[in-house]
Amino acid sequence: MKRTGEVTLGIIGVVLSALTSLIGMFFVFMGSDAVKNEMANDPTIANDPTLTLEDMNSFLSIFSGAGWAIIIASIIGLVLGIIAVFNIVGDKKPKVAGWVFIIGAVLTGIVSIGIAFLPALLLLIAGIMCFVRKPPLEDPIQSQTL
């Protein structure tokens, strides 16, 4: 039985997980010391009496923590997605691939704080398809040999 749909959704989910890691890297960069120093030296921010340096540093450090969560989630989705795609190609182990897809989808969605929603959704759909699609039944009359 061909599993083209599951393979396609799995590959797209893996690619989107890899792209999501770029978003995480951007968030980590936004929380770096270089960006904090640049923001501290910005005259617009320096002249704002309501914004203190501590407020700005705490706000930018949130980006760093969220960035690492997104990177970890995208790596989880990437690795588990690749494992599941290898298990589903050639209809080798569709049940194992389905569980790996679903576990990868749940972990990716939860750990990324919802940022990796699309890759998680694609992996979840591929996992559900692995369980729902059954091989067609053979006609007993045609399968008999004379």
N, C-alpha and C positions, 0 to 999 in steps of 0.2 A: 504494500500500500504506500502510495506517495504521501509524503509529509511536507509538501512544498510550503503550505501556509505557516506551519509551525517553524520551519527553518527560516523562512523570510522574516517573520515577526521576531524571532530570536536574534537574527543577524542585525536587524534594524535596532532592536533594543540594546544590543552590545555596542553598536556604533554610537547611539545616543548616550549611552553610559560613558563612553570615552569622551564625548564632547562635553558632558556634564562635568567631568573632571577639570576641564578648562575653566568652567565657571568657578569651581572651587579654588583653582589656582589664582584666579583674579581676586576672589575674596581674601585669600591669604595675602596677596600683594597689597590689597587695600589696608590690611591691618599691620603692615610692616612699619619699621621705625622710619624709613625714608619718607613714606607718605605722611606719617605723623609729624615729622619735622617740616615737611613742605606745607602742611596745613597750619602748623604753628607760626610759620613765617609769612603766611598769606596776610596782606594788609586788611583785606575785607573781614576776615575772621578775627584778626588781632584787635580791630577797632570795635567789635561787637561786645558791649558790656555784659550782655546776658550769657555769653558763652565763655566758660572757663577752660583752661587747658586740661584740667582733670576730666571735664565732661567730654571733651573732644577725644581724649585718649581712651576713655572707657567705651565710647561709641565705636571707635575704630577697632578696638580689641574684640568687639563682638564679631566683626567681619572675619577676623582671623580664626576664631573658634568655629564659626559657621562654615568657613572655607574648608577647614580640616574635616569636618563632618561630611561635607559634600564630597570631598576627595575620597574618603574612606568608603562612603556609600557607592560611589561610582566604580571603585575598584571591586567591591563585592559584586555589584551587578555585572561588571565586565567578566570576572573570573567565572562566576556561576553560570552566566549566559553562555560562555564559550564551552564549558563542560556540558551543559544541557544540549547545545547544538550538536556537539560531537556524539552525544548519546542518541539523538533523534535522527541523524543522517543515516539513511539506509534502513530506517525503521528498526534499529537495533534494540533499544530499550525505551519505548515510549513512556512507560510508567515512571521510570527513574528520571527521565528527562522532564516529565511533567512536574514531579516533586522538586527537582532542582530549579526549574523555572519559577515555580510558585515561591519557594524559599528565597530565591534571589530577588523576586519582585517585592516581597514583604520587607525584607531587610533593606533593600535599596530605598523604598518609599519611606520607611520609618527613620532610618539613620540620617537620611538627607534632609530631614525636616520638611519634606514635601517638595523640595526643589527638583528632585529627579522623578517627578510624577509621571512624565511621559515614558521614559524607559521602563519604569516599574509597571506601568499599565500594559505596555506591549509584552513584557515578560509574563505578566499574569495571564493575559489572553492566550499566549502561546502555551502556557502550562495547562490552562483549562482545556484547550483544544487537544492536547495530548491525551487527556482522560476521556473526552467526549467522543472523539472519532474512533470508531471500531472498524476492523477489517470487514469487508463484505463477506457474507455467508456464501459458501459454494453451493451450487445446485447439485443435489445428490445424484441426479440422473446423469449429469455430464461428468461427474467425478468418477463414476464406475468404469472400470476397464472391462472390455469384453474378452 
